[in-house]
Amino acid sequence: MIYNCQIVYNHHNCLNNKKAFVNLCRLCIDSCPHQAISVYGELDAKRCTECGICMAVCPSDGFVYCNSDKLYEYIRNSEKIVLSCPQAIPAGHEIPCLGILDRDLWMTLMLYAREKELTIFTGVCADCPDKKACGTSVQIFKEVHNTWKDHPPVWIKVASDDGNSESVIGKTLSVQTKNEKKSWRDIGREKFEAMLPGISSGETYLIPKTRQFLGETWKSREATIKVLPIPALNVSKSCTNCGECPEICPQGALTKRENKEQLTLIYEPIKCVRCQRCVSICRSKALSMEIKLLSYRLLAGKVLLHQGKRRFCSRCGMQVFDNLEPPLCRVCASSDPNEGLFPRQD
């Protein structure tokens, strides 16, 4: 693990290092508004503002917030949940930016909002150099909101810290004068330096931490929260049972059982990071990622995703990966039926 700031690169969890793929994942690189990430995942500390957009777009915890365990502990144990960005009034628990909140963490916060008040304070994001990260996280929130219509309310309030802010949010906050006010980036650096002795390096895990937190939170509430809108893999009737999709899955979320006549696909949603590699390599376009209402048992369990008979060429007996009728492999289908390599048998 490379320590540059509060958000660090964990190469063990990066999809590019888990399993080779012809198209490298570049979500973090292409999303970073400050061009602070190299093709090797290295963070340029002079450019990185710790906005968290790399975390929000990374599907597998290739980038992680090194203080996430303390954040989760605060969410579990506080009577009220009050989160604030460094440019907002100093209230509750400070996070580097709204950008660190991905879909799973937004849903976890919504689950807790059923039981206790949840408020998020931000500065004026339009004036912030990290407005792209905040905008990405807010867009994710809107997507969850549109698929989970009756979710508990989440209050997001603009409350910039002008250096003379005083507020009461669960407890009395101290007043900070303009002369004492430090740059929000400096504050973040100081916090990170204080945490350095307790950081463990090279931590590797299959399921992203925000997904683990969502699963833990939901499991203890599944009696009251029956289903949640979860992006999950779907297989259409155009599947040719080729069995290639499990081979490319870097998470082991999609596995197969096979014999000569039949293919069975087993799907584990909690392991799936929605990288959509399987979708991109499906020649029959049978795979797609869709929002489904899943119970906790389905999220954490194994799902029979697809079962079908394999098809074999009616001439040469090779396995067929297209839905031609009659079933023909590409060689036989392109050859002359009378004079080709595989003449028709009358």
C-alpha positions in Angstrom: 0.0 0.0 0.0 1.3 3.4 -0.9 0.8 6.2 1.6 0.3 9.6 0.1 -2.8 11.0 1.8 -5.9 9.9 3.5 -7.0 8.1 0.4 -4.5 5.4 -0.6 -4.0 2.9 -3.4 -4.2 -0.8 -2.5 -2.8 -2.6 -5.5 -3.9 -6.0 -4.1 -7.5 -5.0 -4.5 -7.2 -3.4 -7.9 -9.0 -5.4 -10.6 -6.1 -4.9 -13.0 -3.9 -6.9 -10.6 -6.5 -9.5 -9.7 -7.0 -11.0 -13.1 -5.6 -10.0 -16.5 -8.0 -8.5 -19.0 -7.5 -7.1 -22.4 -9.1 -3.7 -21.4 -7.5 -2.3 -18.3 -9.8 -0.6 -15.9 -9.1 3.2 -16.0 -12.1 4.5 -14.0 -9.9 6.2 -11.4 -7.5 7.7 -13.8 -10.1 9.0 -16.2 -12.3 10.4 -13.4 -9.6 12.2 -11.4 -10.2 16.0 -12.0 -6.6 16.8 -10.9 -4.7 14.2 -13.0 -3.2 12.9 -9.8 -3.2 9.2 -10.6 -0.7 7.4 -12.8 -1.3 4.3 -14.9 0.4 2.4 -12.1 -2.1 3.7 -9.5 0.5 6.0 -7.9 -0.9 9.2 -6.3 0.8 12.5 -6.8 0.5 14.0 -3.3 1.1 17.6 -4.8 -2.0 17.2 -7.0 -4.3 15.0 -5.0 -6.9 16.9 -3.0 -8.4 13.8 -1.3 -11.7 14.4 -3.0 -12.5 10.7 -3.0 -13.8 10.4 -6.6 -11.4 7.5 -7.2 -13.1 5.7 -4.3 -16.6 6.4 -5.6 -15.9 5.0 -9.1 -13.5 2.2 -8.1 -15.5 -1.1 -8.0 -13.2 -3.1 -5.9 -11.5 -0.9 -3.2 -8.4 -0.3 -5.3 -8.6 3.1 -3.6 -9.6 3.2 0.0 -10.2 5.8 2.7 -7.7 4.8 5.4 -9.9 6.1 8.2 -13.0 4.2 7.0 -13.1 1.9 10.1 -13.4 5.0 12.4 -16.1 6.4 10.1 -18.1 3.2 10.3 -17.7 3.0 14.1 -19.0 6.6 14.4 -22.0 5.8 12.2 -22.8 2.7 14.3 -22.5 4.3 17.8 -23.6 7.9 17.5 -27.0 9.0 18.6 -27.2 11.3 15.5 -25.2 10.9 12.4 -23.6 14.2 11.4 -21.0 14.2 8.7 -19.2 17.3 7.4 -16.7 18.0 4.6 -13.6 20.1 5.5 -15.1 23.3 4.0 -18.3 23.1 6.1 -18.8 23.9 9.7 -16.8 21.5 12.0 -19.7 19.3 13.0 -19.9 15.6 13.9 -17.4 13.4 12.0 -15.4 15.1 9.2 -14.9 13.2 6.0 -12.4 14.3 3.2 -15.3 15.0 0.8 -18.8 13.8 -0.1 -16.9 12.1 -3.0 -16.0 9.1 -0.8 -19.6 8.0 -0.6 -20.3 5.2 -3.1 -23.6 3.4 -3.7 -23.2 0.8 -0.9 -22.2 3.5 1.7 -25.2 5.7 0.7 -27.5 2.7 1.1 -26.0 1.9 4.5 -26.5 5.5 5.6 -30.1 5.3 4.5 -30.6 2.1 6.6 -29.3 3.9 9.7 -31.5 6.9 8.9 -34.5 4.7 9.7 -33.4 4.8 13.3 -31.6 8.1 13.9 -31.3 11.5 12.3 -28.8 11.8 9.4 -27.4 15.2 8.3 -24.5 15.9 6.0 -23.0 19.4 6.0 -21.1 20.7 2.9 -19.4 23.9 1.9 -20.4 25.6 -1.3 -19.6 22.8 -3.7 -19.8 25.1 -6.8 -16.8 27.1 -5.5 -14.8 24.0 -4.5 -12.0 22.5 -6.7 -13.5 19.1 -5.8 -16.9 19.8 -7.1 -16.6 17.0 -9.7 -16.2 14.4 -6.9 -19.1 15.8 -5.0 -21.3 15.8 -8.1 -20.4 12.2 -8.9 -21.4 11.2 -5.3 -24.7 13.2 -5.5 -25.5 11.5 -8.8 -25.0 8.1 -7.2 -27.3 9.3 -4.4 -30.0 10.3 -7.0 -29.7 6.9 -8.7 -30.4 5.1 -5.3 -33.2 7.6 -4.6 -34.9 6.8 -7.9 -34.8 3.1 -7.3 -35.6 3.2 -3.5 -38.6 5.6 -3.4 -39.5 5.1 0.2 -36.0 5.3 1.7 -35.6 7.3 5.0 -34.7 11.0 4.6 -31.1 12.2 4.3 -30.5 15.9 5.0 -27.8 17.5 3.0 -27.2 21.1 4.0 -24.8 23.8 2.8 -23.1 25.4 5.8 -19.8 26.9 4.8 -17.2 27.5 7.6 -16.4 31.2 7.4 -14.0 31.0 10.4 -16.6 32.3 12.9 -19.1 29.5 12.8 -20.9 28.4 16.0 -23.6 25.8 16.0 -25.3 23.2 18.2 -25.6 19.8 16.6 -25.9 17.2 19.3 -23.2 19.1 21.3 -21.8 22.7 21.4 -19.2 23.3 18.8 -16.2 25.6 19.5 -15.8 28.9 17.7 -12.8 29.2 15.5 -11.5 32.7 14.5 -10.3 33.5 11.1 -6.7 33.9 12.4 -6.8 30.4 13.8 -8.4 28.9 10.7 -6.2 26.5 8.8 -6.5 25.3 5.2 -8.8 22.4 5.0 -6.1 20.5 3.2 -3.6 21.2 6.0 -6.1 19.9 8.5 -6.5 16.7 6.5 -2.8 16.2 6.3 -2.4 16.6 10.0 -5.1 14.1 10.7 -3.4 11.6 8.3 0.0 12.1 9.9 -1.6 11.3 13.3 -3.0 8.1 11.9 0.1 6.8 10.3 1.3 4.6 13.2 -1.9 2.6 13.2 -2.2 1.9 9.5 -1.7 -1.7 8.3 -0.1 -2.2 4.9 -1.0 -4.6 2.2 -4.5 -5.4 3.4 -6.3 -7.7 0.9 -9.9 -8.6 0.9 -12.4 -9.8 -1.7 -15.5 -7.9 -0.7 -15.2 -4.1 -0.7 -15.4 -2.5 2.8 -18.5 -0.5 2.0 -20.2 -3.7 0.8 -19.2 -5.5 4.0 -20.7 -2.6 6.0 -23.9 -2.7 4.0 -24.2 -6.4 4.5 -23.5 -6.2 8.2 -26.0 -3.4 8.7 -28.8 -5.1 6.6 -28.3 -8.5 8.2 -29.3 -7.2 11.6 -32.3 -5.5 10.1 -33.5 -8.0 7.5 -36.7 -8.7 9.6 -37.9 -5.1 8.8 -36.0 -4.4 5.5 -37.2 -7.2 3.2 -35.7 -6.1 -0.1 -33.3 -3.4 -1.4 -32.6 -2.3 -5.0 -29.3 -3.9 -5.8 -27.5 -3.9 -9.2 -27.2 -7.5 -10.2 -26.4 -9.7 -13.2 -29.1 -10.8 -15.6 -29.1 -13.5 -18.3 -31.4 -13.4 -21.3 -32.7 -16.2 -23.5 -30.0 -15.5 -26.1 -27.4 -17.1 -23.9 -25.5 -19.8 -25.9 -24.1 -21.6 -22.8 -20.5 -21.0 -23.9 -19.3 -20.7 -20.3 -16.8 -18.0 -21.0 -18.2 -15.3 -18.6 -17.1 -17.0 -15.3 -13.5 -17.3 -16.7 -13.1 -13.5 -16.8 -14.7 -12.7 -13.4 -11.9 -11.2 -11.2 -14.0 -11.6 -8.0 -15.2 -15.2 -8.4 -18.7 -13.9 -8.2 -19.7 -15.9 -11.2 -18.8 -19.6 -11.3 -19.9 -22.6 -13.4 -20.7 -26.2 -13.2 -20.6 -28.1 -16.4 -20.9 -31.5 -18.0 -21.0 -32.4 -21.7 -24.7 -31.6 -22.0 -25.4 -28.8 -19.6 -24.0 -25.6 -18.2 -25.0 -24.1 -14.9 -24.0 -20.5 -13.8 -23.9 -19.7 -10.1 -23.9 -16.0 -9.1 -22.9 -14.5 -5.7 -24.2 -10.9 -5.7 -22.2 -9.8 -2.6 -18.9 -10.6 -4.4 -19.9 -8.9 -7.6 -18.3 -5.4 -8.0 -20.2 -4.6 -11.2 -17.1 -4.2 -13.3 -19.1 -5.7 -16.2 -16.2 -7.6 -17.7 -18.6 -10.5 -18.2 -21.0 -8.2 -20.0 -18.4 -6.8 -22.3 -17.1 -10.2 -23.5 -20.5 -11.9 -24.0 -20.7 -12.5 -27.8 -24.5 -13.2 -27.7 -25.2 -10.0 -25.7 -27.1 -12.2 -23.2 -25.6 -10.5 -20.0 -26.6 -7.2 -18.5 -26.5 -5.4 -15.2 -29.9 -4.5 -13.9 -31.4 -3.1 -10.7 -33.2 -5.9 -8.9 -35.1 -6.1 -5.6 -33.0 -8.6 -3.6 -33.5 -9.9 -0.1 -30.5 -10.1 2.2 -30.5 -13.9 1.7 -30.1 -13.5 -2.0 -27.5 -10.7 -1.7 -25.3 -12.9 0.6 -26.1 -16.3 -0.9 -25.6 -18.2 -4.1 -28.1 -17.7 -6.9 -28.8 -20.2 -9.7 -28.5 -17.6 -12.5 -28.8 -19.8 -15.6 -29.0 -23.4 -16.6 -29.0 -24.5 -20.2 -28.1 -27.3 -22.6 -25.0 -26.9 -24.7 -25.4 -26.9 -28.5 -23.2 -28.9 -30.9 -22.7 -28.7 -34.6 -25.0 -31.0 -36.5 -22.1 -31.8 -38.9 -18.8 -32.0 -37.1 -20.0 -32.3 -33.5 -18.0 -29.2 -32.2 -19.6 -27.0 -29.6 -21.6 -24.2 -31.1 -21.7 -20.7 -29.6 -24.3 -19.1 -31.9 -28.0 -19.5 -32.1 -28.1 -20.8 -35.7 -30.7 -23.2 -36.8 -29.8 -25.9 -37.5 -26.9 -25.7 -35.1 -23.7 -25.2 -37.1 -20.2 -24.1 -36.1 -18.8 -21.2 -38.0 -16.5 -23.4 -40.2 -19.4 -25.6 -41.3 -21.8 -22.6 -41.7 -19.3 -20.8 -44.0 -18.4 -23.9 -46.1 -20.3 -25.0 -49.2 -22.8 -27.6 -48.3 -21.9 -29.8 -51.3 -18.2 -29.2 -52.0 -16.9 -27.7 -48.8 -14.8 -29.3 -46.1 -17.9 -30.8 -44.6 -20.2 -32.0 -47.4 -23.8 -32.6 -46.6 -24.6 -36.3 -46.0 -27.7 -37.4 -47.9 
